[in-house]
């Protein structure tokens, strides 16, 4: 039978996995946003759409580069979760 501690452990591992896999893309988006913001301040260009295109391109490039690593992390988590599934049922 699954206990409250098991549920908390699964939730903790899931949240940790989400944070680890999302952090690189969030950092890329943050850095690109900061660079574009500095560029806008220096050149006095206040176009709102200027920030979206570089961020989207950087995140897509990040997914292409970091995507296999992210899939490995998520696959390992799901494999561990399904491997312990029979333990939770008994």
GUVOGU-589645 format. One record per residue: residue number from 1; x, y, z of N, C-alpha, C in turn. Coordinates in steps of 0.02 Angstrom, whole numbers. Layout:
BEGIN
{rec NUM, {X, Y, Z}, {X, Y, Z}, {X, Y, Z}}
...
//
This chain:
BEGIN
{rec 1, {42, -59, 0}, {0, 0, 0}, {44, 62, 0}}
{rec 2, {24, 110, -38}, {62, 172, -42}, {48, 215, 19}}
{rec 3, {101, 242, 46}, {94, 283, 107}, {100, 357, 89}}
{rec 4, {86, 397, 139}, {92, 470, 129}, {164, 489, 115}}
{rec 5, {211, 456, 146}, {282, 469, 134}, {302, 453, 63}}
{rec 6, {274, 398, 35}, {288, 381, -34}, {263, 434, -82}}
{rec 7, {203, 459, -70}, {174, 511, -112}, {217, 575, -109}}
{rec 8, {238, 593, -50}, {280, 652, -42}, {346, 642, -77}}
{rec 9, {374, 582, -73}, {438, 568, -106}, {431, 572, -182}}
{rec 10, {376, 545, -209}, {364, 549, -281}, {355, 621, -302}}
{rec 11, {317, 659, -265}, {305, 729, -282}, {370, 769, -279}}
{rec 12, {411, 755, -228}, {475, 790, -221}, {521, 774, -280}}
{rec 13, {524, 711, -300}, {565, 692, -358}, {539, 724, -422}}
{rec 14, {472, 727, -429}, {443, 757, -489}, {459, 832, -493}}
{rec 15, {452, 867, -438}, {467, 939, -437}, {541, 951, -451}}
{rec 16, {584, 911, -421}, {655, 917, -433}, {672, 905, -507}}
{rec 17, {641, 855, -537}, {653, 840, -607}, {629, 897, -652}}
{rec 18, {572, 926, -636}, {547, 983, -674}, {594, 1042, -670}}
{rec 19, {618, 1057, -610}, {664, 1113, -601}, {729, 1102, -639}}
{rec 20, {757, 1042, -633}, {821, 1027, -666}, {814, 1031, -742}}
{rec 21, {759, 1006, -770}, {752, 1006, -842}, {733, 1075, -870}}
{rec 22, {698, 1115, -831}, {676, 1180, -856}, {728, 1235, -846}}
{rec 23, {772, 1227, -798}, {820, 1279, -780}, {865, 1302, -838}}
{rec 24, {894, 1258, -878}, {937, 1282, -932}, {901, 1327, -982}}
{rec 25, {840, 1308, -1001}, {803, 1348, -1049}, {781, 1414, -1019}}
{rec 26, {763, 1414, -956}, {745, 1476, -923}, {804, 1523, -917}}
{rec 27, {863, 1496, -904}, {923, 1537, -901}, {940, 1567, -969}}
{rec 28, {933, 1527, -1021}, {946, 1552, -1089}, {898, 1609, -1105}}
{rec 29, {834, 1600, -1089}, {784, 1652, -1101}, {799, 1715, -1060}}
{rec 30, {820, 1706, -999}, {837, 1762, -956}, {896, 1802, -983}}
{rec 31, {948, 1767, -1004}, {1008, 1800, -1029}, {993, 1837, -1094}}
{rec 32, {957, 1805, -1140}, {939, 1838, -1203}, {895, 1898, -1190}}
{rec 33, {847, 1892, -1144}, {804, 1948, -1127}, {843, 2007, -1098}}
{rec 34, {893, 1991, -1056}, {935, 2043, -1027}, {976, 2079, -1081}}
{rec 35, {1005, 2040, -1127}, {1045, 2070, -1181}, {1002, 2114, -1225}}
{rec 36, {943, 2090, -1243}, {897, 2130, -1285}, {875, 2192, -1248}}
{rec 37, {863, 2186, -1183}, {842, 2244, -1144}, {897, 2297, -1141}}
{rec 38, {959, 2275, -1132}, {1015, 2323, -1133}, {1022, 2355, -1201}}
{rec 39, {1014, 2315, -1255}, {1017, 2342, -1323}, {962, 2394, -1334}}
{rec 40, {901, 2380, -1309}, {846, 2428, -1317}, {859, 2492, -1278}}
{rec 41, {888, 2486, -1220}, {903, 2545, -1179}, {957, 2588, -1212}}
{rec 42, {1008, 2556, -1238}, {1063, 2593, -1269}, {1041, 2628, -1333}}
{rec 43, {1000, 2595, -1373}, {980, 2623, -1438}, {914, 2660, -1435}}
{rec 44, {882, 2662, -1378}, {817, 2695, -1369}, {762, 2667, -1414}}
{rec 45, {769, 2604, -1432}, {716, 2569, -1470}, {670, 2535, -1420}}
{rec 46, {608, 2555, -1418}, {561, 2526, -1370}, {507, 2485, -1405}}
{rec 47, {528, 2442, -1449}, {482, 2399, -1486}, {468, 2336, -1444}}
{rec 48, {406, 2323, -1428}, {389, 2267, -1385}, {402, 2199, -1418}}
{rec 49, {392, 2195, -1483}, {401, 2131, -1517}, {475, 2113, -1526}}
{rec 50, {519, 2160, -1516}, {591, 2147, -1524}, {616, 2096, -1473}}
{rec 51, {584, 2091, -1416}, {607, 2045, -1364}, {586, 1973, -1378}}
{rec 52, {531, 1963, -1413}, {504, 1896, -1420}, {543, 1853, -1469}}
{rec 53, {560, 1880, -1527}, {592, 1840, -1579}, {660, 1813, -1556}}
{rec 54, {705, 1853, -1528}, {768, 1824, -1505}, {759, 1772, -1449}}
{rec 55, {711, 1784, -1404}, {700, 1735, -1351}, {674, 1669, -1380}}
{rec 56, {627, 1673, -1426}, {600, 1612, -1456}, {654, 1574, -1493}}
{rec 57, {695, 1610, -1532}, {749, 1577, -1568}, {800, 1545, -1521}}
{rec 58, {816, 1580, -1467}, {865, 1554, -1419}, {837, 1493, -1383}}
{rec 59, {773, 1494, -1365}, {744, 1436, -1332}, {739, 1377, -1379}}
{rec 60, {721, 1388, -1442}, {720, 1333, -1491}, {790, 1304, -1501}}
{rec 61, {840, 1347, -1505}, {909, 1323, -1511}, {929, 1284, -1449}}
{rec 62, {909, 1309, -1390}, {923, 1274, -1328}, {889, 1206, -1326}}
{rec 63, {827, 1202, -1350}, {793, 1137, -1352}, {829, 1089, -1398}}
{rec 64, {853, 1115, -1454}, {890, 1072, -1501}, {955, 1046, -1470}}
{rec 65, {989, 1089, -1432}, {1053, 1069, -1402}, {1044, 1029, -1337}}
{rec 66, {998, 1049, -1295}, {990, 1019, -1229}, {933, 968, -1227}}
{rec 67, {894, 964, -1280}, {837, 920, -1282}, {852, 846, -1268}}
{rec 68, {904, 818, -1298}, {919, 748, -1282}, {935, 737, -1208}}
{rec 69, {971, 783, -1177}, {985, 777, -1106}, {921, 782, -1065}}
{rec 70, {877, 828, -1084}, {813, 835, -1049}, {772, 770, -1055}}
{rec 71, {771, 741, -1114}, {734, 678, -1123}, {764, 622, -1082}}
{rec 72, {830, 620, -1076}, {861, 568, -1034}, {840, 576, -961}}
{rec 73, {839, 638, -936}, {819, 650, -867}, {746, 629, -856}}
{rec 74, {702, 650, -902}, {632, 633, -896}, {620, 558, -904}}
{rec 75, {656, 526, -950}, {649, 453, -959}, {672, 415, -898}}
{rec 76, {728, 437, -868}, {751, 404, -806}, {700, 411, -750}}
{rec 77, {670, 470, -744}, {619, 479, -692}, {560, 433, -703}}
{rec 78, {535, 431, -765}, {477, 389, -780}, {494, 314, -772}}
{rec 79, {554, 294, -790}, {575, 225, -781}, {576, 206, -708}}
{rec 80, {604, 251, -666}, {604, 238, -594}, {534, 235, -566}}
{rec 81, {491, 279, -590}, {422, 281, -566}, {385, 217, -585}}
{rec 82, {391, 195, -647}, {357, 134, -668}, {388, 71, -638}}
{rec 83, {453, 72, -625}, {486, 14, -595}, {461, 3, -524}}
{rec 84, {445, 55, -488}, {420, 49, -419}, {344, 44, -415}}
{rec 85, {310, 41, -473}, {237, 43, -474}, {207, -18, -438}}
{rec 86, {238, -77, -445}, {211, -136, -412}, {218, -132, -336}}
{rec 87, {270, -98, -313}, {280, -89, -241}, {223, -47, -212}}
{rec 88, {201, 3, -248}, {149, 47, -224}, {81, 13, -222}}
{rec 89, {70, -37, -264}, {5, -71, -266}, {-3, -122, -211}}
{rec 90, {50, -152, -188}, {44, -204, -138}, {38, -179, -68}}
//
